[in-house]
Amino acid sequence: METNDLISIELFCTHYRISTSFIEALNEYELVEIVTIQETPCINKSQIKEIEKMIHFHDDLNINIEGIDVIYNLLRQIKTLQNESVLLRNRLDIYEDI
């Protein structure tokens, strides 16, 4: 992983005006991945969009970390089911053409 793709948690939290404990809690629930570079905890920049959504859920909608975990697990399940549905539709199309 390139260090250019990483941002320190402290810098991120300062910018978004959140506590580092929020990011650490998200990490405990495996909703974000923290990478330590030279004793500095960092997150990958590719996670920022998802973390912004989680901040919105937490701050604006008053959803706790456990609720965010449930929401993201349900979203993953929906995505999996949608992918399976597309796959099955494609397989069905093959048989309908016969």
Biopython code that builds the backbone (N, CA, C, O; Angstrom):
import numpy as np
from Bio.PDB.StructureBuilder import StructureBuilder

atoms = [
    (1, "MET", "N", (0.843, -1.170, 0.000)),
    (1, "MET", "CA", (0.000, 0.000, 0.000)),
    (1, "MET", "C", (0.891, 1.235, 0.000)),
    (1, "MET", "O", (1.826, 1.335, 0.794)),
    (2, "GLU", "N", (0.605, 2.149, -0.868)),
    (2, "GLU", "CA", (1.367, 3.388, -0.971)),
    (2, "GLU", "C", (1.066, 4.298, 0.213)),
    (2, "GLU", "O", (-0.086, 4.435, 0.625)),
    (3, "THR", "N", (2.089, 4.908, 0.747)),
    (3, "THR", "CA", (1.857, 5.848, 1.847)),
    (3, "THR", "C", (1.179, 7.118, 1.359)),
    (3, "THR", "O", (0.611, 7.862, 2.159)),
    (4, "ASN", "N", (1.229, 7.379, 0.047)),
    (4, "ASN", "CA", (0.520, 8.529, -0.521)),
    (4, "ASN", "C", (-0.987, 8.341, -0.428)),
    (4, "ASN", "O", (-1.741, 9.314, -0.451)),
    (5, "ASP", "N", (-1.419, 7.110, -0.324)),
    (5, "ASP", "CA", (-2.850, 6.805, -0.248)),
    (5, "ASP", "C", (-3.374, 6.864, 1.179)),
    (5, "ASP", "O", (-4.551, 6.595, 1.416)),
    (6, "LEU", "N", (-2.524, 7.209, 2.123)),
    (6, "LEU", "CA", (-2.899, 7.209, 3.531)),
    (6, "LEU", "C", (-3.014, 8.628, 4.074)),
    (6, "LEU", "O", (-2.339, 9.548, 3.611)),
    (7, "ILE", "N", (-3.878, 8.780, 5.056)),
    (7, "ILE", "CA", (-4.022, 10.051, 5.764)),
    (7, "ILE", "C", (-4.052, 9.735, 7.253)),
    (7, "ILE", "O", (-4.689, 8.772, 7.678)),
    (8, "SER", "N", (-3.370, 10.538, 8.029)),
    (8, "SER", "CA", (-3.336, 10.263, 9.465)),
    (8, "SER", "C", (-4.722, 10.475, 10.067)),
    (8, "SER", "O", (-5.471, 11.362, 9.655)),
    (9, "ILE", "N", (-5.036, 9.651, 11.036)),
    (9, "ILE", "CA", (-6.340, 9.754, 11.702)),
    (9, "ILE", "C", (-6.467, 11.106, 12.390)),
    (9, "ILE", "O", (-7.539, 11.711, 12.388)),
    (10, "GLU", "N", (-5.384, 11.574, 12.972)),
    (10, "GLU", "CA", (-5.426, 12.863, 13.674)),
    (10, "GLU", "C", (-5.787, 13.997, 12.709)),
    (10, "GLU", "O", (-6.623, 14.843, 13.030)),
    (11, "LEU", "N", (-5.161, 14.014, 11.535)),
    (11, "LEU", "CA", (-5.451, 15.039, 10.534)),
    (11, "LEU", "C", (-6.894, 14.920, 10.042)),
    (11, "LEU", "O", (-7.602, 15.920, 9.919)),
    (12, "PHE", "N", (-7.315, 13.698, 9.766)),
    (12, "PHE", "CA", (-8.679, 13.458, 9.305)),
    (12, "PHE", "C", (-9.696, 13.940, 10.339)),
    (12, "PHE", "O", (-10.654, 14.635, 10.000)),
    (13, "CYS", "N", (-9.484, 13.570, 11.583)),
    (13, "CYS", "CA", (-10.419, 13.932, 12.651)),
    (13, "CYS", "C", (-10.438, 15.441, 12.903)),
    (13, "CYS", "O", (-11.486, 16.010, 13.207)),
    (14, "THR", "N", (-9.302, 16.069, 12.778)),
    (14, "THR", "CA", (-9.249, 17.517, 12.925)),
    (14, "THR", "C", (-10.062, 18.191, 11.823)),
    (14, "THR", "O", (-10.827, 19.119, 12.087)),
    (15, "HIS", "N", (-9.895, 17.724, 10.596)),
    (15, "HIS", "CA", (-10.621, 18.294, 9.460)),
    (15, "HIS", "C", (-12.136, 18.130, 9.609)),
    (15, "HIS", "O", (-12.895, 19.062, 9.343)),
    (16, "TYR", "N", (-12.567, 16.948, 10.032)),
    (16, "TYR", "CA", (-14.004, 16.659, 10.141)),
    (16, "TYR", "C", (-14.573, 16.983, 11.527)),
    (16, "TYR", "O", (-15.765, 16.798, 11.773)),
    (17, "ARG", "N", (-13.725, 17.459, 12.415)),
    (17, "ARG", "CA", (-14.133, 17.843, 13.771)),
    (17, "ARG", "C", (-14.822, 16.687, 14.503)),
    (17, "ARG", "O", (-15.910, 16.836, 15.061)),
    (18, "ILE", "N", (-14.158, 15.547, 14.481)),
    (18, "ILE", "CA", (-14.634, 14.368, 15.206)),
    (18, "ILE", "C", (-13.507, 13.864, 16.093)),
    (18, "ILE", "O", (-12.348, 14.234, 15.904)),
    (19, "SER", "N", (-13.842, 13.027, 17.051)),
    (19, "SER", "CA", (-12.810, 12.485, 17.929)),
    (19, "SER", "C", (-12.165, 11.262, 17.290)),
    (19, "SER", "O", (-12.786, 10.547, 16.504)),
    (20, "THR", "N", (-10.921, 11.044, 17.642)),
    (20, "THR", "CA", (-10.226, 9.867, 17.124)),
    (20, "THR", "C", (-10.864, 8.587, 17.650)),
    (20, "THR", "O", (-10.750, 7.533, 17.025)),
    (21, "SER", "N", (-11.534, 8.675, 18.791)),
    (21, "SER", "CA", (-12.186, 7.484, 19.346)),
    (21, "SER", "C", (-13.307, 6.985, 18.434)),
    (21, "SER", "O", (-13.613, 5.793, 18.430)),
    (22, "PHE", "N", (-13.919, 7.880, 17.664)),
    (22, "PHE", "CA", (-14.952, 7.465, 16.710)),
    (22, "PHE", "C", (-14.348, 6.561, 15.639)),
    (22, "PHE", "O", (-14.906, 5.510, 15.325)),
    (23, "ILE", "N", (-13.223, 6.964, 15.086)),
    (23, "ILE", "CA", (-12.549, 6.148, 14.063)),
    (23, "ILE", "C", (-12.063, 4.838, 14.678)),
    (23, "ILE", "O", (-12.157, 3.785, 14.047)),
    (24, "GLU", "N", (-11.547, 4.897, 15.895)),
    (24, "GLU", "CA", (-11.093, 3.682, 16.572)),
    (24, "GLU", "C", (-12.257, 2.723, 16.813)),
    (24, "GLU", "O", (-12.096, 1.509, 16.692)),
    (25, "ALA", "N", (-13.432, 3.266, 17.155)),
    (25, "ALA", "CA", (-14.614, 2.423, 17.353)),
    (25, "ALA", "C", (-15.050, 1.792, 16.031)),
    (25, "ALA", "O", (-15.434, 0.623, 15.999)),
    (26, "LEU", "N", (-14.993, 2.556, 14.949)),
    (26, "LEU", "CA", (-15.318, 1.993, 13.628)),
    (26, "LEU", "C", (-14.350, 0.864, 13.277)),
    (26, "LEU", "O", (-14.738, -0.136, 12.673)),
    (27, "ASN", "N", (-13.094, 1.038, 13.661)),
    (27, "ASN", "CA", (-12.095, 0.004, 13.421)),
    (27, "ASN", "C", (-12.400, -1.256, 14.234)),
    (27, "ASN", "O", (-12.243, -2.369, 13.734)),
    (28, "GLU", "N", (-12.832, -1.085, 15.478)),
    (28, "GLU", "CA", (-13.174, -2.237, 16.315)),
    (28, "GLU", "C", (-14.308, -3.061, 15.705)),
    (28, "GLU", "O", (-14.336, -4.284, 15.848)),
    (29, "TYR", "N", (-15.235, -2.399, 15.030)),
    (29, "TYR", "CA", (-16.343, -3.088, 14.370)),
    (29, "TYR", "C", (-15.994, -3.491, 12.940)),
    (29, "TYR", "O", (-16.850, -3.964, 12.193)),
    (30, "GLU", "N", (-14.734, -3.299, 12.569)),
    (30, "GLU", "CA", (-14.216, -3.649, 11.246)),
    (30, "GLU", "C", (-14.940, -2.918, 10.123)),
    (30, "GLU", "O", (-15.118, -3.453, 9.029)),
    (31, "LEU", "N", (-15.353, -1.689, 10.410)),
    (31, "LEU", "CA", (-15.988, -0.855, 9.395)),
    (31, "LEU", "C", (-14.958, -0.013, 8.652)),
    (31, "LEU", "O", (-15.203, 0.413, 7.523)),
    (32, "VAL", "N", (-13.818, 0.227, 9.270)),
    (32, "VAL", "CA", (-12.678, 0.886, 8.623)),
    (32, "VAL", "C", (-11.420, 0.132, 9.027)),
    (32, "VAL", "O", (-11.392, -0.583, 10.029)),
    (33, "GLU", "N", (-10.389, 0.311, 8.224)),
    (33, "GLU", "CA", (-9.116, -0.334, 8.520)),
    (33, "GLU", "C", (-8.091, 0.734, 8.872)),
    (33, "GLU", "O", (-7.859, 1.669, 8.105)),
    (34, "ILE", "N", (-7.490, 0.583, 10.024)),
    (34, "ILE", "CA", (-6.429, 1.492, 10.454)),
    (34, "ILE", "C", (-5.090, 0.835, 10.167)),
    (34, "ILE", "O", (-4.856, -0.320, 10.521)),
    (35, "VAL", "N", (-4.210, 1.602, 9.514)),
    (35, "VAL", "CA", (-2.860, 1.161, 9.200)),
    (35, "VAL", "C", (-1.906, 2.044, 9.984)),
    (35, "VAL", "O", (-2.055, 3.266, 9.994)),
    (36, "THR", "N", (-0.932, 1.438, 10.639)),
    (36, "THR", "CA", (0.035, 2.218, 11.413)),
    (36, "THR", "C", (1.332, 2.331, 10.633)),
    (36, "THR", "O", (1.963, 1.329, 10.293)),
    (37, "ILE", "N", (1.722, 3.577, 10.355)),
    (37, "ILE", "CA", (2.965, 3.859, 9.654)),
    (37, "ILE", "C", (3.823, 4.715, 10.576)),
    (37, "ILE", "O", (3.433, 5.821, 10.950)),
    (38, "GLN", "N", (4.977, 4.206, 10.933)),
    (38, "GLN", "CA", (5.900, 4.897, 11.833)),
    (38, "GLN", "C", (5.175, 5.407, 13.080)),
    (38, "GLN", "O", (5.300, 6.571, 13.460)),
    (39, "GLU", "N", (4.423, 4.516, 13.696)),
    (39, "GLU", "CA", (3.679, 4.774, 14.931)),
    (39, "GLU", "C", (2.556, 5.802, 14.773)),
    (39, "GLU", "O", (2.040, 6.310, 15.768)),
    (40, "THR", "N", (2.175, 6.112, 13.533)),
    (40, "THR", "CA", (1.082, 7.039, 13.275)),
    (40, "THR", "C", (-0.089, 6.259, 12.686)),
    (40, "THR", "O", (0.026, 5.701, 11.595)),
    (41, "PRO", "N", (-1.213, 6.215, 13.397)),
    (41, "PRO", "CA", (-2.376, 5.518, 12.840)),
    (41, "PRO", "C", (-2.950, 6.300, 11.667)),
    (41, "PRO", "O", (-3.149, 7.513, 11.740)),
    (42, "CYS", "N", (-3.210, 5.572, 10.580)),
    (42, "CYS", "CA", (-3.697, 6.188, 9.343)),
    (42, "CYS", "C", (-4.859, 5.385, 8.777)),
    (42, "CYS", "O", (-5.076, 4.227, 9.134)),
    (43, "ILE", "N", (-5.597, 6.033, 7.884)),
    (43, "ILE", "CA", (-6.629, 5.345, 7.112)),
    (43, "ILE", "C", (-6.320, 5.560, 5.638)),
    (43, "ILE", "O", (-5.642, 6.516, 5.262)),
    (44, "ASN", "N", (-6.827, 4.660, 4.816)),
    (44, "ASN", "CA", (-6.659, 4.795, 3.383)),
    (44, "ASN", "C", (-7.629, 5.847, 2.869)),
    (44, "ASN", "O", (-8.780, 5.898, 3.302)),
    (45, "LYS", "N", (-7.174, 6.680, 1.956)),
    (45, "LYS", "CA", (-8.023, 7.733, 1.400)),
    (45, "LYS", "C", (-9.255, 7.172, 0.707)),
    (45, "LYS", "O", (-10.267, 7.863, 0.593)),
    (46, "SER", "N", (-9.184, 5.927, 0.243)),
    (46, "SER", "CA", (-10.337, 5.319, -0.426)),
    (46, "SER", "C", (-11.502, 5.072, 0.540)),
    (46, "SER", "O", (-12.629, 4.841, 0.102)),
    (47, "GLN", "N", (-11.239, 5.119, 1.836)),
    (47, "GLN", "CA", (-12.283, 4.904, 2.835)),
    (47, "GLN", "C", (-13.019, 6.189, 3.221)),
    (47, "GLN", "O", (-14.031, 6.136, 3.920)),
    (48, "ILE", "N", (-12.521, 7.330, 2.775)),
    (48, "ILE", "CA", (-13.056, 8.614, 3.234)),
    (48, "ILE", "C", (-14.539, 8.761, 2.924)),
    (48, "ILE", "O", (-15.302, 9.201, 3.784)),
    (49, "LYS", "N", (-14.958, 8.410, 1.737)),
    (49, "LYS", "CA", (-16.371, 8.565, 1.357)),
    (49, "LYS", "C", (-17.279, 7.772, 2.301)),
    (49, "LYS", "O", (-18.312, 8.274, 2.742)),
    (50, "GLU", "N", (-16.891, 6.543, 2.604)),
    (50, "GLU", "CA", (-17.696, 5.712, 3.501)),
    (50, "GLU", "C", (-17.676, 6.254, 4.930)),
    (50, "GLU", "O", (-18.694, 6.233, 5.621)),
    (51, "ILE", "N", (-16.525, 6.736, 5.363)),
    (51, "ILE", "CA", (-16.435, 7.299, 6.712)),
    (51, "ILE", "C", (-17.298, 8.555, 6.814)),
    (51, "ILE", "O", (-17.924, 8.792, 7.847)),
    (52, "GLU", "N", (-17.337, 9.358, 5.754)),
    (52, "GLU", "CA", (-18.201, 10.541, 5.746)),
    (52, "GLU", "C", (-19.662, 10.134, 5.943)),
    (52, "GLU", "O", (-20.398, 10.796, 6.674)),
    (53, "LYS", "N", (-20.082, 9.045, 5.291)),
    (53, "LYS", "CA", (-21.454, 8.548, 5.471)),
    (53, "LYS", "C", (-21.689, 8.130, 6.920)),
    (53, "LYS", "O", (-22.741, 8.409, 7.494)),
    (54, "MET", "N", (-20.695, 7.457, 7.503)),
    (54, "MET", "CA", (-20.828, 7.005, 8.880)),
    (54, "MET", "C", (-20.898, 8.190, 9.844)),
    (54, "MET", "O", (-21.638, 8.159, 10.827)),
    (55, "ILE", "N", (-20.125, 9.225, 9.553)),
    (55, "ILE", "CA", (-20.190, 10.444, 10.371)),
    (55, "ILE", "C", (-21.584, 11.047, 10.279)),
    (55, "ILE", "O", (-22.150, 11.479, 11.283)),
    (56, "HIS", "N", (-22.131, 11.072, 9.076)),
    (56, "HIS", "CA", (-23.493, 11.590, 8.881)),
    (56, "HIS", "C", (-24.505, 10.760, 9.674)),
    (56, "HIS", "O", (-25.356, 11.320, 10.366)),
    (57, "PHE", "N", (-24.418, 9.442, 9.580)),
    (57, "PHE", "CA", (-25.324, 8.575, 10.343)),
    (57, "PHE", "C", (-25.220, 8.886, 11.840)),
    (57, "PHE", "O", (-26.229, 8.993, 12.537)),
    (58, "HIS", "N", (-23.984, 9.027, 12.313)),
    (58, "HIS", "CA", (-23.747, 9.218, 13.740)),
    (58, "HIS", "C", (-24.159, 10.606, 14.228)),
    (58, "HIS", "O", (-24.881, 10.734, 15.217)),
    (59, "ASP", "N", (-23.699, 11.635, 13.534)),
    (59, "ASP", "CA", (-23.929, 12.999, 14.011)),
    (59, "ASP", "C", (-25.304, 13.544, 13.648)),
    (59, "ASP", "O", (-25.985, 14.117, 14.498)),
    (60, "ASP", "N", (-25.715, 13.376, 12.408)),
    (60, "ASP", "CA", (-26.962, 13.979, 11.945)),
    (60, "ASP", "C", (-28.185, 13.123, 12.261)),
    (60, "ASP", "O", (-29.263, 13.652, 12.532)),
    (61, "LEU", "N", (-28.020, 11.806, 12.227)),
    (61, "LEU", "CA", (-29.159, 10.911, 12.451)),
    (61, "LEU", "C", (-29.140, 10.251, 13.828)),
    (61, "LEU", "O", (-30.036, 9.480, 14.171)),
    (62, "ASN", "N", (-28.110, 10.564, 14.610)),
    (62, "ASN", "CA", (-27.975, 10.027, 15.977)),
    (62, "ASN", "C", (-27.990, 8.503, 16.037)),
    (62, "ASN", "O", (-28.604, 7.913, 16.926)),
    (63, "ILE", "N", (-27.310, 7.876, 15.085)),
    (63, "ILE", "CA", (-27.203, 6.419, 15.069)),
    (63, "ILE", "C", (-25.879, 6.040, 15.732)),
    (63, "ILE", "O", (-24.827, 6.573, 15.380)),
    (64, "ASN", "N", (-25.939, 5.120, 16.691)),
    (64, "ASN", "CA", (-24.718, 4.729, 17.395)),
    (64, "ASN", "C", (-23.880, 3.775, 16.540)),
    (64, "ASN", "O", (-24.305, 3.344, 15.468)),
    (65, "ILE", "N", (-22.698, 3.461, 17.031)),
    (65, "ILE", "CA", (-21.760, 2.625, 16.273)),
    (65, "ILE", "C", (-22.371, 1.263, 15.961)),
    (65, "ILE", "O", (-22.197, 0.745, 14.858)),
    (66, "GLU", "N", (-23.083, 0.683, 16.917)),
    (66, "GLU", "CA", (-23.707, -0.619, 16.698)),
    (66, "GLU", "C", (-24.734, -0.539, 15.571)),
    (66, "GLU", "O", (-24.839, -1.455, 14.755)),
    (67, "GLY", "N", (-25.484, 0.551, 15.530)),
    (67, "GLY", "CA", (-26.466, 0.754, 14.467)),
    (67, "GLY", "C", (-25.807, 0.918, 13.115)),
    (67, "GLY", "O", (-26.295, 0.400, 12.111)),
    (68, "ILE", "N", (-24.695, 1.641, 13.087)),
    (68, "ILE", "CA", (-23.947, 1.809, 11.833)),
    (68, "ILE", "C", (-23.437, 0.460, 11.355)),
    (68, "ILE", "O", (-23.466, 0.170, 10.159)),
    (69, "ASP", "N", (-22.970, -0.365, 12.284)),
    (69, "ASP", "CA", (-22.502, -1.710, 11.938)),
    (69, "ASP", "C", (-23.631, -2.523, 11.305)),
    (69, "ASP", "O", (-23.419, -3.193, 10.294)),
    (70, "VAL", "N", (-24.815, -2.469, 11.885)),
    (70, "VAL", "CA", (-25.971, -3.196, 11.346)),
    (70, "VAL", "C", (-26.306, -2.685, 9.946)),
    (70, "VAL", "O", (-26.533, -3.475, 9.030)),
    (71, "ILE", "N", (-26.334, -1.365, 9.785)),
    (71, "ILE", "CA", (-26.653, -0.769, 8.481)),
    (71, "ILE", "C", (-25.667, -1.240, 7.422)),
    (71, "ILE", "O", (-26.074, -1.637, 6.330)),
    (72, "TYR", "N", (-24.382, -1.202, 7.733)),
    (72, "TYR", "CA", (-23.383, -1.595, 6.740)),
    (72, "TYR", "C", (-23.412, -3.089, 6.446)),
    (72, "TYR", "O", (-23.149, -3.493, 5.314)),
    (73, "ASN", "N", (-23.725, -3.916, 7.438)),
    (73, "ASN", "CA", (-23.873, -5.347, 7.168)),
    (73, "ASN", "C", (-25.074, -5.601, 6.259)),
    (73, "ASN", "O", (-25.002, -6.430, 5.352)),
    (74, "LEU", "N", (-26.166, -4.896, 6.498)),
    (74, "LEU", "CA", (-27.342, -5.037, 5.636)),
    (74, "LEU", "C", (-27.055, -4.542, 4.217)),
    (74, "LEU", "O", (-27.488, -5.162, 3.245)),
    (75, "LEU", "N", (-26.333, -3.439, 4.095)),
    (75, "LEU", "CA", (-25.977, -2.933, 2.769)),
    (75, "LEU", "C", (-25.100, -3.927, 2.011)),
    (75, "LEU", "O", (-25.258, -4.105, 0.804)),
    (76, "ARG", "N", (-24.173, -4.575, 2.723)),
    (76, "ARG", "CA", (-23.338, -5.600, 2.080)),
    (76, "ARG", "C", (-24.181, -6.781, 1.607)),
    (76, "ARG", "O", (-23.970, -7.303, 0.512)),
    (77, "GLN", "N", (-25.132, -7.196, 2.433)),
    (77, "GLN", "CA", (-26.014, -8.298, 2.052)),
    (77, "GLN", "C", (-26.854, -7.925, 0.836)),
    (77, "GLN", "O", (-27.034, -8.743, -0.066)),
    (78, "ILE", "N", (-27.364, -6.711, 0.802)),
    (78, "ILE", "CA", (-28.155, -6.260, -0.346)),
    (78, "ILE", "C", (-27.311, -6.288, -1.606)),
    (78, "ILE", "O", (-27.769, -6.757, -2.648)),
    (79, "LYS", "N", (-26.076, -5.788, -1.522)),
    (79, "LYS", "CA", (-25.186, -5.788, -2.686)),
    (79, "LYS", "C", (-24.911, -7.212, -3.163)),
    (79, "LYS", "O", (-24.907, -7.474, -4.366)),
    (80, "THR", "N", (-24.682, -8.131, -2.230)),
    (80, "THR", "CA", (-24.453, -9.535, -2.586)),
    (80, "THR", "C", (-25.675, -10.111, -3.287)),
    (80, "THR", "O", (-25.546, -10.784, -4.310)),
    (81, "LEU", "N", (-26.857, -9.853, -2.744)),
    (81, "LEU", "CA", (-28.091, -10.356, -3.352)),
    (81, "LEU", "C", (-28.332, -9.748, -4.728)),
    (81, "LEU", "O", (-28.799, -10.440, -5.633)),
    (82, "GLN", "N", (-28.025, -8.481, -4.899)),
    (82, "GLN", "CA", (-28.172, -7.844, -6.208)),
    (82, "GLN", "C", (-27.235, -8.482, -7.225)),
    (82, "GLN", "O", (-27.625, -8.725, -8.367)),
    (83, "ASN", "N", (-25.997, -8.753, -6.810)),
    (83, "ASN", "CA", (-25.041, -9.406, -7.714)),
    (83, "ASN", "C", (-25.507, -10.804, -8.089)),
    (83, "ASN", "O", (-25.399, -11.206, -9.248)),
    (84, "GLU", "N", (-26.027, -11.550, -7.111)),
    (84, "GLU", "CA", (-26.553, -12.882, -7.392)),
    (84, "GLU", "C", (-27.744, -12.812, -8.342)),
    (84, "GLU", "O", (-27.882, -13.650, -9.232)),
    (85, "SER", "N", (-28.592, -11.823, -8.155)),
    (85, "SER", "CA", (-29.764, -11.646, -9.006)),
    (85, "SER", "C", (-29.351, -11.389, -10.457)),
    (85, "SER", "O", (-29.931, -11.961, -11.380)),
    (86, "VAL", "N", (-28.358, -10.538, -10.656)),
    (86, "VAL", "CA", (-27.871, -10.259, -12.003)),
    (86, "VAL", "C", (-27.290, -11.520, -12.626)),
    (86, "VAL", "O", (-27.539, -11.811, -13.796)),
    (87, "LEU", "N", (-26.525, -12.260, -11.853)),
    (87, "LEU", "CA", (-25.934, -13.495, -12.340)),
    (87, "LEU", "C", (-27.022, -14.497, -12.753)),
    (87, "LEU", "O", (-26.944, -15.103, -13.822)),
    (88, "LEU", "N", (-28.018, -14.657, -11.909)),
    (88, "LEU", "CA", (-29.105, -15.589, -12.220)),
    (88, "LEU", "C", (-29.920, -15.130, -13.418)),
    (88, "LEU", "O", (-30.339, -15.953, -14.232)),
    (89, "ARG", "N", (-30.152, -13.818, -13.540)),
    (89, "ARG", "CA", (-30.870, -13.293, -14.705)),
    (89, "ARG", "C", (-30.106, -13.582, -15.981)),
    (89, "ARG", "O", (-30.689, -13.970, -16.994)),
    (90, "ASN", "N", (-28.802, -13.391, -15.926)),
    (90, "ASN", "CA", (-27.975, -13.667, -17.105)),
    (90, "ASN", "C", (-28.023, -15.141, -17.463)),
    (90, "ASN", "O", (-28.094, -15.478, -18.645)),
    (91, "ARG", "N", (-27.988, -16.010, -16.497)),
    (91, "ARG", "CA", (-28.065, -17.449, -16.763)),
    (91, "ARG", "C", (-29.433, -17.821, -17.325)),
    (91, "ARG", "O", (-29.537, -18.664, -18.216)),
    (92, "LEU", "N", (-30.471, -17.195, -16.805)),
    (92, "LEU", "CA", (-31.816, -17.455, -17.296)),
    (92, "LEU", "C", (-31.979, -16.989, -18.733)),
    (92, "LEU", "O", (-32.644, -17.654, -19.527)),
    (93, "ASP", "N", (-31.381, -15.856, -19.077)),
    (93, "ASP", "CA", (-31.449, -15.346, -20.448)),
    (93, "ASP", "C", (-30.847, -16.340, -21.432)),
    (93, "ASP", "O", (-31.337, -16.481, -22.553)),
    (94, "ILE", "N", (-29.800, -17.022, -21.024)),
    (94, "ILE", "CA", (-29.169, -18.018, -21.903)),
    (94, "ILE", "C", (-30.182, -19.119, -22.238)),
    (94, "ILE", "O", (-30.274, -19.541, -23.391)),
    (95, "TYR", "N", (-30.938, -19.585, -21.244)),
    (95, "TYR", "CA", (-31.888, -20.661, -21.473)),
    (95, "TYR", "C", (-33.136, -20.195, -22.196)),
    (95, "TYR", "O", (-33.765, -20.989, -22.896)),
    (96, "GLU", "N", (-33.511, -18.947, -22.053)),
    (96, "GLU", "CA", (-34.690, -18.425, -22.754)),
    (96, "GLU", "C", (-34.413, -18.279, -24.250)),
    (96, "GLU", "O", (-35.341, -18.339, -25.057)),
    (97, "ASP", "N", (-33.162, -18.090, -24.622)),
    (97, "ASP", "CA", (-32.802, -17.947, -26.028)),
    (97, "ASP", "C", (-32.824, -19.286, -26.767)),
    (97, "ASP", "O", (-32.823, -19.311, -27.997)),
    (98, "ILE", "N", (-32.844, -20.378, -26.040)),
    (98, "ILE", "CA", (-32.802, -21.708, -26.678)),
    (98, "ILE", "C", (-34.168, -22.074, -27.203)),
    (98, "ILE", "O", (-34.342, -23.152, -27.772)),
]
sb = StructureBuilder()
sb.init_structure("model")
sb.init_model(0)
sb.init_chain("A")
sb.init_seg("    ")
for serial, (resi, resn, name, xyz) in enumerate(atoms, 1):
    if name == "N":
        sb.init_residue(resn, " ", resi, " ")
    sb.init_atom(name, np.array(xyz, "f"), 0.0, 1.0, " ", f" {name:<3s}", serial, name[0])
structure = sb.get_structure()
